[in-house]
Amino acid sequence: MVGDLTIFILTGAHDGRRNSFVDRLRDELAEIEAADTYKRERVIMSPQGAEISVGGDAVLNFCANNYLGLSHNPAVEQAAADTLK
């Protein structure tokens, strides 16, 4: 069934179902954007740490599990390695 759906979408079936589905998605997306609730993901251009590079700017990172910047801390890495032994 998934294969049929993929072919259906890629070939653009001309029975109106594809167009109505795509139109409905387009309308819903327009409503979300009009309500200013559309979330655009920022592209992070550096390893995640306490400070990251976004759009060429250095910014503080409070939106990840690594907001304290401890994922590359030598003591934390050693403790993780010791635990895995």
PyMOL Python script that loads the backbone (N, CA, C, O; Angstrom):
from pymol import cmd

cmd.read_pdbstr("""\
ATOM      1  N   MET A   1       0.825  -1.204   0.000  1.00  0.00           N
ATOM      2  CA  MET A   1       0.000   0.000   0.000  1.00  0.00           C
ATOM      3  C   MET A   1       0.860   1.255   0.000  1.00  0.00           C
ATOM      4  O   MET A   1       0.544   2.217  -0.700  1.00  0.00           O
ATOM      5  N   VAL A   2       1.936   1.262   0.771  1.00  0.00           N
ATOM      6  CA  VAL A   2       2.792   2.443   0.805  1.00  0.00           C
ATOM      7  C   VAL A   2       3.386   2.696  -0.566  1.00  0.00           C
ATOM      8  O   VAL A   2       3.447   3.843  -1.010  1.00  0.00           O
ATOM      9  N   GLY A   3       3.829   1.639  -1.250  1.00  0.00           N
ATOM     10  CA  GLY A   3       4.377   1.796  -2.588  1.00  0.00           C
ATOM     11  C   GLY A   3       3.365   2.409  -3.540  1.00  0.00           C
ATOM     12  O   GLY A   3       3.707   3.285  -4.334  1.00  0.00           O
ATOM     13  N   ASP A   4       2.116   1.952  -3.464  1.00  0.00           N
ATOM     14  CA  ASP A   4       1.060   2.509  -4.305  1.00  0.00           C
ATOM     15  C   ASP A   4       0.849   3.984  -3.998  1.00  0.00           C
ATOM     16  O   ASP A   4       0.657   4.790  -4.909  1.00  0.00           O
ATOM     17  N   LEU A   5       0.885   4.339  -2.722  1.00  0.00           N
ATOM     18  CA  LEU A   5       0.701   5.729  -2.319  1.00  0.00           C
ATOM     19  C   LEU A   5       1.826   6.590  -2.873  1.00  0.00           C
ATOM     20  O   LEU A   5       1.587   7.694  -3.364  1.00  0.00           O
ATOM     21  N   THR A   6       3.063   6.082  -2.792  1.00  0.00           N
ATOM     22  CA  THR A   6       4.204   6.830  -3.310  1.00  0.00           C
ATOM     23  C   THR A   6       4.048   7.064  -4.804  1.00  0.00           C
ATOM     24  O   THR A   6       4.257   8.177  -5.285  1.00  0.00           O
ATOM     25  N   ILE A   7       3.686   6.032  -5.533  1.00  0.00           N
ATOM     26  CA  ILE A   7       3.507   6.167  -6.978  1.00  0.00           C
ATOM     27  C   ILE A   7       2.377   7.144  -7.269  1.00  0.00           C
ATOM     28  O   ILE A   7       2.485   7.979  -8.166  1.00  0.00           O
ATOM     29  N   PHE A   8       1.291   7.037  -6.506  1.00  0.00           N
ATOM     30  CA  PHE A   8       0.139   7.920  -6.672  1.00  0.00           C
ATOM     31  C   PHE A   8       0.549   9.381  -6.521  1.00  0.00           C
ATOM     32  O   PHE A   8       0.151  10.228  -7.320  1.00  0.00           O
ATOM     33  N   ILE A   9       1.343   9.671  -5.499  1.00  0.00           N
ATOM     34  CA  ILE A   9       1.761  11.047  -5.252  1.00  0.00           C
ATOM     35  C   ILE A   9       2.760  11.512  -6.305  1.00  0.00           C
ATOM     36  O   ILE A   9       2.660  12.635  -6.800  1.00  0.00           O
ATOM     37  N   LEU A  10       3.725  10.658  -6.651  1.00  0.00           N
ATOM     38  CA  LEU A  10       4.761  11.058  -7.597  1.00  0.00           C
ATOM     39  C   LEU A  10       4.233  11.233  -9.014  1.00  0.00           C
ATOM     40  O   LEU A  10       4.689  12.109  -9.748  1.00  0.00           O
ATOM     41  N   THR A  11       3.274  10.400  -9.397  1.00  0.00           N
ATOM     42  CA  THR A  11       2.782  10.491 -10.769  1.00  0.00           C
ATOM     43  C   THR A  11       1.703  11.543 -10.923  1.00  0.00           C
ATOM     44  O   THR A  11       1.385  11.942 -12.043  1.00  0.00           O
ATOM     45  N   GLY A  12       1.135  11.999  -9.821  1.00  0.00           N
ATOM     46  CA  GLY A  12       0.096  13.026  -9.905  1.00  0.00           C
ATOM     47  C   GLY A  12      -1.164  12.495 -10.548  1.00  0.00           C
ATOM     48  O   GLY A  12      -1.587  12.984 -11.596  1.00  0.00           O
ATOM     49  N   ALA A  13      -1.765  11.498  -9.928  1.00  0.00           N
ATOM     50  CA  ALA A  13      -2.998  10.917 -10.457  1.00  0.00           C
ATOM     51  C   ALA A  13      -3.975  12.034 -10.822  1.00  0.00           C
ATOM     52  O   ALA A  13      -4.090  13.032 -10.110  1.00  0.00           O
ATOM     53  N   HIS A  14      -4.665  11.852 -11.923  1.00  0.00           N
ATOM     54  CA  HIS A  14      -5.497  12.934 -12.453  1.00  0.00           C
ATOM     55  C   HIS A  14      -6.974  12.765 -12.116  1.00  0.00           C
ATOM     56  O   HIS A  14      -7.836  13.296 -12.816  1.00  0.00           O
ATOM     57  N   ASP A  15      -7.267  12.035 -11.059  1.00  0.00           N
ATOM     58  CA  ASP A  15      -8.677  11.847 -10.712  1.00  0.00           C
ATOM     59  C   ASP A  15      -9.154  12.874  -9.686  1.00  0.00           C
ATOM     60  O   ASP A  15     -10.269  12.763  -9.177  1.00  0.00           O
ATOM     61  N   GLY A  16      -8.327  13.864  -9.379  1.00  0.00           N
ATOM     62  CA  GLY A  16      -8.740  14.916  -8.467  1.00  0.00           C
ATOM     63  C   GLY A  16      -8.377  14.671  -7.020  1.00  0.00           C
ATOM     64  O   GLY A  16      -8.310  15.615  -6.232  1.00  0.00           O
ATOM     65  N   ARG A  17      -8.138  13.406  -6.649  1.00  0.00           N
ATOM     66  CA  ARG A  17      -7.824  13.115  -5.250  1.00  0.00           C
ATOM     67  C   ARG A  17      -6.501  13.736  -4.840  1.00  0.00           C
ATOM     68  O   ARG A  17      -6.404  14.316  -3.759  1.00  0.00           O
ATOM     69  N   ARG A  18      -5.483  13.626  -5.679  1.00  0.00           N
ATOM     70  CA  ARG A  18      -4.181  14.171  -5.314  1.00  0.00           C
ATOM     71  C   ARG A  18      -4.271  15.680  -5.159  1.00  0.00           C
ATOM     72  O   ARG A  18      -3.794  16.239  -4.172  1.00  0.00           O
ATOM     73  N   ASN A  19      -4.878  16.329  -6.125  1.00  0.00           N
ATOM     74  CA  ASN A  19      -4.961  17.785  -6.074  1.00  0.00           C
ATOM     75  C   ASN A  19      -5.725  18.257  -4.853  1.00  0.00           C
ATOM     76  O   ASN A  19      -5.316  19.225  -4.212  1.00  0.00           O
ATOM     77  N   SER A  20      -6.834  17.594  -4.511  1.00  0.00           N
ATOM     78  CA  SER A  20      -7.602  18.044  -3.351  1.00  0.00           C
ATOM     79  C   SER A  20      -6.800  17.829  -2.071  1.00  0.00           C
ATOM     80  O   SER A  20      -6.875  18.644  -1.152  1.00  0.00           O
ATOM     81  N   PHE A  21      -6.036  16.746  -2.001  1.00  0.00           N
ATOM     82  CA  PHE A  21      -5.210  16.484  -0.821  1.00  0.00           C
ATOM     83  C   PHE A  21      -4.110  17.534  -0.696  1.00  0.00           C
ATOM     84  O   PHE A  21      -3.911  18.101   0.378  1.00  0.00           O
ATOM     85  N   VAL A  22      -3.404  17.792  -1.781  1.00  0.00           N
ATOM     86  CA  VAL A  22      -2.326  18.779  -1.775  1.00  0.00           C
ATOM     87  C   VAL A  22      -2.896  20.170  -1.497  1.00  0.00           C
ATOM     88  O   VAL A  22      -2.303  20.948  -0.750  1.00  0.00           O
ATOM     89  N   ASP A  23      -4.034  20.477  -2.091  1.00  0.00           N
ATOM     90  CA  ASP A  23      -4.667  21.779  -1.839  1.00  0.00           C
ATOM     91  C   ASP A  23      -5.047  21.923  -0.373  1.00  0.00           C
ATOM     92  O   ASP A  23      -4.879  22.991   0.215  1.00  0.00           O
ATOM     93  N   ARG A  24      -5.560  20.846   0.218  1.00  0.00           N
ATOM     94  CA  ARG A  24      -5.931  20.893   1.637  1.00  0.00           C
ATOM     95  C   ARG A  24      -4.706  21.117   2.506  1.00  0.00           C
ATOM     96  O   ARG A  24      -4.747  21.910   3.447  1.00  0.00           O
ATOM     97  N   LEU A  25      -3.615  20.425   2.198  1.00  0.00           N
ATOM     98  CA  LEU A  25      -2.376  20.633   2.948  1.00  0.00           C
ATOM     99  C   LEU A  25      -1.879  22.061   2.785  1.00  0.00           C
ATOM    100  O   LEU A  25      -1.463  22.694   3.755  1.00  0.00           O
ATOM    101  N   ARG A  26      -1.923  22.564   1.567  1.00  0.00           N
ATOM    102  CA  ARG A  26      -1.480  23.933   1.299  1.00  0.00           C
ATOM    103  C   ARG A  26      -2.330  24.939   2.082  1.00  0.00           C
ATOM    104  O   ARG A  26      -1.801  25.899   2.642  1.00  0.00           O
ATOM    105  N   ASP A  27      -3.649  24.715   2.120  1.00  0.00           N
ATOM    106  CA  ASP A  27      -4.546  25.611   2.860  1.00  0.00           C
ATOM    107  C   ASP A  27      -4.260  25.568   4.360  1.00  0.00           C
ATOM    108  O   ASP A  27      -4.216  26.605   5.022  1.00  0.00           O
ATOM    109  N   GLU A  28      -4.066  24.352   4.890  1.00  0.00           N
ATOM    110  CA  GLU A  28      -3.775  24.227   6.322  1.00  0.00           C
ATOM    111  C   GLU A  28      -2.456  24.902   6.673  1.00  0.00           C
ATOM    112  O   GLU A  28      -2.348  25.566   7.704  1.00  0.00           O
ATOM    113  N   LEU A  29      -1.462  24.736   5.824  1.00  0.00           N
ATOM    114  CA  LEU A  29      -0.173  25.381   6.060  1.00  0.00           C
ATOM    115  C   LEU A  29      -0.312  26.902   6.021  1.00  0.00           C
ATOM    116  O   LEU A  29       0.293  27.602   6.832  1.00  0.00           O
ATOM    117  N   ALA A  30      -1.090  27.403   5.098  1.00  0.00           N
ATOM    118  CA  ALA A  30      -1.319  28.852   5.012  1.00  0.00           C
ATOM    119  C   ALA A  30      -2.001  29.363   6.278  1.00  0.00           C
ATOM    120  O   ALA A  30      -1.675  30.446   6.764  1.00  0.00           O
ATOM    121  N   GLU A  31      -2.953  28.586   6.820  1.00  0.00           N
ATOM    122  CA  GLU A  31      -3.625  28.982   8.064  1.00  0.00           C
ATOM    123  C   GLU A  31      -2.644  29.011   9.233  1.00  0.00           C
ATOM    124  O   GLU A  31      -2.680  29.919  10.063  1.00  0.00           O
ATOM    125  N   ILE A  32      -1.776  28.015   9.289  1.00  0.00           N
ATOM    126  CA  ILE A  32      -0.779  27.960  10.365  1.00  0.00           C
ATOM    127  C   ILE A  32       0.159  29.158  10.270  1.00  0.00           C
ATOM    128  O   ILE A  32       0.464  29.797  11.277  1.00  0.00           O
ATOM    129  N   GLU A  33       0.613  29.458   9.059  1.00  0.00           N
ATOM    130  CA  GLU A  33       1.500  30.612   8.876  1.00  0.00           C
ATOM    131  C   GLU A  33       0.780  31.917   9.193  1.00  0.00           C
ATOM    132  O   GLU A  33       1.371  32.812   9.797  1.00  0.00           O
ATOM    133  N   ALA A  34      -0.492  32.043   8.797  1.00  0.00           N
ATOM    134  CA  ALA A  34      -1.258  33.263   9.062  1.00  0.00           C
ATOM    135  C   ALA A  34      -1.469  33.466  10.559  1.00  0.00           C
ATOM    136  O   ALA A  34      -1.525  34.601  11.034  1.00  0.00           O
ATOM    137  N   ALA A  35      -1.585  32.363  11.304  1.00  0.00           N
ATOM    138  CA  ALA A  35      -1.769  32.444  12.756  1.00  0.00           C
ATOM    139  C   ALA A  35      -0.441  32.672  13.470  1.00  0.00           C
ATOM    140  O   ALA A  35      -0.392  32.765  14.697  1.00  0.00           O
ATOM    141  N   ASP A  36       0.627  32.759  12.693  1.00  0.00           N
ATOM    142  CA  ASP A  36       1.980  32.964  13.231  1.00  0.00           C
ATOM    143  C   ASP A  36       2.385  31.849  14.193  1.00  0.00           C
ATOM    144  O   ASP A  36       3.059  32.085  15.196  1.00  0.00           O
ATOM    145  N   THR A  37       1.955  30.623  13.860  1.00  0.00           N
ATOM    146  CA  THR A  37       2.325  29.473  14.690  1.00  0.00           C
ATOM    147  C   THR A  37       3.189  28.472  13.924  1.00  0.00           C
ATOM    148  O   THR A  37       3.445  27.373  14.416  1.00  0.00           O
ATOM    149  N   TYR A  38       3.636  28.842  12.732  1.00  0.00           N
ATOM    150  CA  TYR A  38       4.522  27.981  11.952  1.00  0.00           C
ATOM    151  C   TYR A  38       5.927  28.067  12.531  1.00  0.00           C
ATOM    152  O   TYR A  38       6.453  29.160  12.738  1.00  0.00           O
ATOM    153  N   LYS A  39       6.526  26.927  12.788  1.00  0.00           N
ATOM    154  CA  LYS A  39       7.859  26.909  13.394  1.00  0.00           C
ATOM    155  C   LYS A  39       8.895  26.552  12.338  1.00  0.00           C
ATOM    156  O   LYS A  39       8.881  25.454  11.782  1.00  0.00           O
ATOM    157  N   ARG A  40       9.772  27.473  12.076  1.00  0.00           N
ATOM    158  CA  ARG A  40      10.879  27.207  11.158  1.00  0.00           C
ATOM    159  C   ARG A  40      12.073  26.738  11.979  1.00  0.00           C
ATOM    160  O   ARG A  40      12.467  27.386  12.949  1.00  0.00           O
ATOM    161  N   GLU A  41      12.631  25.633  11.590  1.00  0.00           N
ATOM    162  CA  GLU A  41      13.784  25.090  12.297  1.00  0.00           C
ATOM    163  C   GLU A  41      15.033  25.856  11.893  1.00  0.00           C
ATOM    164  O   GLU A  41      15.260  26.119  10.712  1.00  0.00           O
ATOM    165  N   ARG A  42      15.827  26.206  12.870  1.00  0.00           N
ATOM    166  CA  ARG A  42      17.104  26.861  12.585  1.00  0.00           C
ATOM    167  C   ARG A  42      18.147  25.793  12.282  1.00  0.00           C
ATOM    168  O   ARG A  42      18.145  24.715  12.875  1.00  0.00           O
ATOM    169  N   VAL A  43      19.024  26.108  11.362  1.00  0.00           N
ATOM    170  CA  VAL A  43      20.104  25.193  11.012  1.00  0.00           C
ATOM    171  C   VAL A  43      21.297  25.523  11.897  1.00  0.00           C
ATOM    172  O   VAL A  43      21.843  26.625  11.841  1.00  0.00           O
ATOM    173  N   ILE A  44      21.690  24.559  12.708  1.00  0.00           N
ATOM    174  CA  ILE A  44      22.833  24.740  13.606  1.00  0.00           C
ATOM    175  C   ILE A  44      24.080  24.320  12.845  1.00  0.00           C
ATOM    176  O   ILE A  44      24.168  23.195  12.353  1.00  0.00           O
ATOM    177  N   MET A  45      25.040  25.227  12.750  1.00  0.00           N
ATOM    178  CA  MET A  45      26.226  25.003  11.933  1.00  0.00           C
ATOM    179  C   MET A  45      27.452  24.597  12.743  1.00  0.00           C
ATOM    180  O   MET A  45      28.573  24.683  12.241  1.00  0.00           O
ATOM    181  N   SER A  46      27.264  24.163  13.968  1.00  0.00           N
ATOM    182  CA  SER A  46      28.395  23.786  14.810  1.00  0.00           C
ATOM    183  C   SER A  46      27.967  22.635  15.709  1.00  0.00           C
ATOM    184  O   SER A  46      26.775  22.355  15.837  1.00  0.00           O
ATOM    185  N   PRO A  47      28.937  21.965  16.332  1.00  0.00           N
ATOM    186  CA  PRO A  47      28.555  20.945  17.313  1.00  0.00           C
ATOM    187  C   PRO A  47      27.732  21.595  18.421  1.00  0.00           C
ATOM    188  O   PRO A  47      27.954  22.753  18.773  1.00  0.00           O
ATOM    189  N   GLN A  48      26.779  20.838  18.967  1.00  0.00           N
ATOM    190  CA  GLN A  48      25.951  21.417  20.022  1.00  0.00           C
ATOM    191  C   GLN A  48      26.718  21.500  21.322  1.00  0.00           C
ATOM    192  O   GLN A  48      27.281  20.514  21.798  1.00  0.00           O
ATOM    193  N   GLY A  49      26.729  22.665  21.876  1.00  0.00           N
ATOM    194  CA  GLY A  49      27.356  22.927  23.161  1.00  0.00           C
ATOM    195  C   GLY A  49      26.614  24.068  23.824  1.00  0.00           C
ATOM    196  O   GLY A  49      25.491  24.386  23.431  1.00  0.00           O
ATOM    197  N   ALA A  50      27.210  24.677  24.806  1.00  0.00           N
ATOM    198  CA  ALA A  50      26.578  25.816  25.468  1.00  0.00           C
ATOM    199  C   ALA A  50      26.449  26.984  24.503  1.00  0.00           C
ATOM    200  O   ALA A  50      25.538  27.803  24.626  1.00  0.00           O
ATOM    201  N   GLU A  51      27.369  27.060  23.538  1.00  0.00           N
ATOM    202  CA  GLU A  51      27.327  28.093  22.506  1.00  0.00           C
ATOM    203  C   GLU A  51      27.340  27.395  21.158  1.00  0.00           C
ATOM    204  O   GLU A  51      28.115  26.464  20.940  1.00  0.00           O
ATOM    205  N   ILE A  52      26.477  27.846  20.251  1.00  0.00           N
ATOM    206  CA  ILE A  52      26.395  27.255  18.917  1.00  0.00           C
ATOM    207  C   ILE A  52      26.439  28.365  17.876  1.00  0.00           C
ATOM    208  O   ILE A  52      26.278  29.543  18.193  1.00  0.00           O
ATOM    209  N   SER A  53      26.658  27.967  16.633  1.00  0.00           N
ATOM    210  CA  SER A  53      26.669  28.920  15.534  1.00  0.00           C
ATOM    211  C   SER A  53      25.392  28.735  14.717  1.00  0.00           C
ATOM    212  O   SER A  53      25.133  27.653  14.191  1.00  0.00           O
ATOM    213  N   VAL A  54      24.603  29.796  14.618  1.00  0.00           N
ATOM    214  CA  VAL A  54      23.358  29.773  13.850  1.00  0.00           C
ATOM    215  C   VAL A  54      23.369  30.971  12.916  1.00  0.00           C
ATOM    216  O   VAL A  54      23.436  32.115  13.367  1.00  0.00           O
ATOM    217  N   GLY A  55      23.304  30.713  11.627  1.00  0.00           N
ATOM    218  CA  GLY A  55      23.308  31.801  10.655  1.00  0.00           C
ATOM    219  C   GLY A  55      24.554  32.655  10.727  1.00  0.00           C
ATOM    220  O   GLY A  55      24.508  33.848  10.427  1.00  0.00           O
ATOM    221  N   GLY A  56      25.673  32.057  11.121  1.00  0.00           N
ATOM    222  CA  GLY A  56      26.924  32.787  11.217  1.00  0.00           C
ATOM    223  C   GLY A  56      27.118  33.531  12.520  1.00  0.00           C
ATOM    224  O   GLY A  56      28.168  34.136  12.738  1.00  0.00           O
ATOM    225  N   ASP A  57      26.123  33.495  13.391  1.00  0.00           N
ATOM    226  CA  ASP A  57      26.221  34.175  14.684  1.00  0.00           C
ATOM    227  C   ASP A  57      26.421  33.167  15.809  1.00  0.00           C
ATOM    228  O   ASP A  57      25.840  32.082  15.788  1.00  0.00           O
ATOM    229  N   ALA A  58      27.240  33.526  16.785  1.00  0.00           N
ATOM    230  CA  ALA A  58      27.403  32.700  17.982  1.00  0.00           C
ATOM    231  C   ALA A  58      26.266  33.035  18.941  1.00  0.00           C
ATOM    232  O   ALA A  58      26.066  34.198  19.294  1.00  0.00           O
ATOM    233  N   VAL A  59      25.522  32.012  19.361  1.00  0.00           N
ATOM    234  CA  VAL A  59      24.398  32.216  20.277  1.00  0.00           C
ATOM    235  C   VAL A  59      24.461  31.180  21.391  1.00  0.00           C
ATOM    236  O   VAL A  59      25.062  30.117  21.229  1.00  0.00           O
ATOM    237  N   LEU A  60      23.842  31.492  22.516  1.00  0.00           N
ATOM    238  CA  LEU A  60      23.757  30.535  23.609  1.00  0.00           C
ATOM    239  C   LEU A  60      22.694  29.504  23.281  1.00  0.00           C
ATOM    240  O   LEU A  60      21.655  29.837  22.710  1.00  0.00           O
ATOM    241  N   ASN A  61      22.948  28.265  23.636  1.00  0.00           N
ATOM    242  CA  ASN A  61      22.058  27.157  23.315  1.00  0.00           C
ATOM    243  C   ASN A  61      21.337  26.692  24.576  1.00  0.00           C
ATOM    244  O   ASN A  61      21.930  26.037  25.433  1.00  0.00           O
ATOM    245  N   PHE A  62      20.065  27.032  24.684  1.00  0.00           N
ATOM    246  CA  PHE A  62      19.249  26.590  25.814  1.00  0.00           C
ATOM    247  C   PHE A  62      18.168  25.607  25.371  1.00  0.00           C
ATOM    248  O   PHE A  62      17.240  25.328  26.130  1.00  0.00           O
ATOM    249  N   CYS A  63      18.279  25.082  24.158  1.00  0.00           N
ATOM    250  CA  CYS A  63      17.194  24.259  23.622  1.00  0.00           C
ATOM    251  C   CYS A  63      17.606  22.812  23.376  1.00  0.00           C
ATOM    252  O   CYS A  63      16.993  22.137  22.549  1.00  0.00           O
ATOM    253  N   ALA A  64      18.603  22.334  24.055  1.00  0.00           N
ATOM    254  CA  ALA A  64      19.030  20.954  23.871  1.00  0.00           C
ATOM    255  C   ALA A  64      19.396  20.356  25.218  1.00  0.00           C
ATOM    256  O   ALA A  64      19.568  21.070  26.207  1.00  0.00           O
ATOM    257  N   ASN A  65      19.512  19.054  25.242  1.00  0.00           N
ATOM    258  CA  ASN A  65      19.904  18.389  26.481  1.00  0.00           C
ATOM    259  C   ASN A  65      21.318  18.759  26.889  1.00  0.00           C
ATOM    260  O   ASN A  65      21.716  18.522  28.030  1.00  0.00           O
ATOM    261  N   ASN A  66      22.078  19.334  25.977  1.00  0.00           N
ATOM    262  CA  ASN A  66      23.462  19.695  26.258  1.00  0.00           C
ATOM    263  C   ASN A  66      23.607  21.189  26.548  1.00  0.00           C
ATOM    264  O   ASN A  66      24.666  21.762  26.288  1.00  0.00           O
ATOM    265  N   TYR A  67      22.574  21.824  27.076  1.00  0.00           N
ATOM    266  CA  TYR A  67      22.637  23.274  27.288  1.00  0.00           C
ATOM    267  C   TYR A  67      23.705  23.677  28.290  1.00  0.00           C
ATOM    268  O   TYR A  67      24.108  24.840  28.320  1.00  0.00           O
ATOM    269  N   LEU A  68      24.171  22.746  29.109  1.00  0.00           N
ATOM    270  CA  LEU A  68      25.270  23.061  30.026  1.00  0.00           C
ATOM    271  C   LEU A  68      26.631  22.856  29.372  1.00  0.00           C
ATOM    272  O   LEU A  68      27.663  23.201  29.948  1.00  0.00           O
ATOM    273  N   GLY A  69      26.628  22.291  28.160  1.00  0.00           N
ATOM    274  CA  GLY A  69      27.876  22.092  27.443  1.00  0.00           C
ATOM    275  C   GLY A  69      28.740  20.977  28.006  1.00  0.00           C
ATOM    276  O   GLY A  69      29.961  20.993  27.853  1.00  0.00           O
ATOM    277  N   LEU A  70      28.104  20.004  28.662  1.00  0.00           N
ATOM    278  CA  LEU A  70      28.873  18.947  29.316  1.00  0.00           C
ATOM    279  C   LEU A  70      29.119  17.719  28.442  1.00  0.00           C
ATOM    280  O   LEU A  70      29.858  16.823  28.851  1.00  0.00           O
ATOM    281  N   SER A  71      28.527  17.653  27.262  1.00  0.00           N
ATOM    282  CA  SER A  71      28.673  16.434  26.462  1.00  0.00           C
ATOM    283  C   SER A  71      30.107  16.199  26.009  1.00  0.00           C
ATOM    284  O   SER A  71      30.470  15.063  25.704  1.00  0.00           O
ATOM    285  N   HIS A  72      30.922  17.229  25.957  1.00  0.00           N
ATOM    286  CA  HIS A  72      32.330  17.068  25.581  1.00  0.00           C
ATOM    287  C   HIS A  72      33.264  17.338  26.756  1.00  0.00           C
ATOM    288  O   HIS A  72      34.463  17.541  26.568  1.00  0.00           O
ATOM    289  N   ASN A  73      32.720  17.340  27.951  1.00  0.00           N
ATOM    290  CA  ASN A  73      33.528  17.530  29.150  1.00  0.00           C
ATOM    291  C   ASN A  73      34.342  16.258  29.389  1.00  0.00           C
ATOM    292  O   ASN A  73      33.765  15.172  29.447  1.00  0.00           O
ATOM    293  N   PRO A  74      35.668  16.363  29.529  1.00  0.00           N
ATOM    294  CA  PRO A  74      36.511  15.175  29.687  1.00  0.00           C
ATOM    295  C   PRO A  74      36.086  14.281  30.859  1.00  0.00           C
ATOM    296  O   PRO A  74      36.126  13.057  30.736  1.00  0.00           O
ATOM    297  N   ALA A  75      35.688  14.858  31.974  1.00  0.00           N
ATOM    298  CA  ALA A  75      35.273  14.049  33.127  1.00  0.00           C
ATOM    299  C   ALA A  75      33.989  13.278  32.822  1.00  0.00           C
ATOM    300  O   ALA A  75      33.849  12.122  33.221  1.00  0.00           O
ATOM    301  N   VAL A  76      33.064  13.907  32.123  1.00  0.00           N
ATOM    302  CA  VAL A  76      31.810  13.241  31.757  1.00  0.00           C
ATOM    303  C   VAL A  76      32.088  12.139  30.740  1.00  0.00           C
ATOM    304  O   VAL A  76      31.544  11.041  30.853  1.00  0.00           O
ATOM    305  N   GLU A  77      32.929  12.423  29.751  1.00  0.00           N
ATOM    306  CA  GLU A  77      33.282  11.408  28.756  1.00  0.00           C
ATOM    307  C   GLU A  77      33.964  10.213  29.411  1.00  0.00           C
ATOM    308  O   GLU A  77      33.678   9.068  29.061  1.00  0.00           O
ATOM    309  N   GLN A  78      34.862  10.468  30.356  1.00  0.00           N
ATOM    310  CA  GLN A  78      35.558   9.378  31.041  1.00  0.00           C
ATOM    311  C   GLN A  78      34.579   8.558  31.877  1.00  0.00           C
ATOM    312  O   GLN A  78      34.654   7.329  31.883  1.00  0.00           O
ATOM    313  N   ALA A  79      33.671   9.215  32.576  1.00  0.00           N
ATOM    314  CA  ALA A  79      32.675   8.501  33.381  1.00  0.00           C
ATOM    315  C   ALA A  79      31.800   7.624  32.493  1.00  0.00           C
ATOM    316  O   ALA A  79      31.470   6.498  32.866  1.00  0.00           O
ATOM    317  N   ALA A  80      31.422   8.129  31.323  1.00  0.00           N
ATOM    318  CA  ALA A  80      30.621   7.335  30.392  1.00  0.00           C
ATOM    319  C   ALA A  80      31.409   6.136  29.893  1.00  0.00           C
ATOM    320  O   ALA A  80      30.879   5.027  29.822  1.00  0.00           O
ATOM    321  N   ALA A  81      32.675   6.351  29.545  1.00  0.00           N
ATOM    322  CA  ALA A  81      33.521   5.252  29.068  1.00  0.00           C
ATOM    323  C   ALA A  81      33.708   4.206  30.156  1.00  0.00           C
ATOM    324  O   ALA A  81      33.651   3.009  29.877  1.00  0.00           O
ATOM    325  N   ASP A  82      33.931   4.641  31.392  1.00  0.00           N
ATOM    326  CA  ASP A  82      34.109   3.706  32.507  1.00  0.00           C
ATOM    327  C   ASP A  82      32.842   2.890  32.739  1.00  0.00           C
ATOM    328  O   ASP A  82      32.914   1.702  33.054  1.00  0.00           O
ATOM    329  N   THR A  83      31.708   3.511  32.587  1.00  0.00           N
ATOM    330  CA  THR A  83      30.430   2.828  32.795  1.00  0.00           C
ATOM    331  C   THR A  83      30.209   1.754  31.744  1.00  0.00           C
ATOM    332  O   THR A  83      29.614   0.717  32.036  1.00  0.00           O
ATOM    333  N   LEU A  84      30.676   1.986  30.533  1.00  0.00           N
ATOM    334  CA  LEU A  84      30.474   1.034  29.446  1.00  0.00           C
ATOM    335  C   LEU A  84      31.416  -0.161  29.507  1.00  0.00           C
ATOM    336  O   LEU A  84      31.206  -1.147  28.800  1.00  0.00           O
ATOM    337  N   LYS A  85      32.438  -0.090  30.332  1.00  0.00           N
ATOM    338  CA  LYS A  85      33.409  -1.194  30.423  1.00  0.00           C
ATOM    339  C   LYS A  85      32.841  -2.364  31.185  1.00  0.00           C
ATOM    340  O   LYS A  85      33.520  -3.376  31.357  1.00  0.00           O
TER     341      LYS A  85
END
""", "prot")
cmd.dss("prot")
cmd.show_as("cartoon", "prot")
cmd.util.cbc("prot")
cmd.orient("prot")
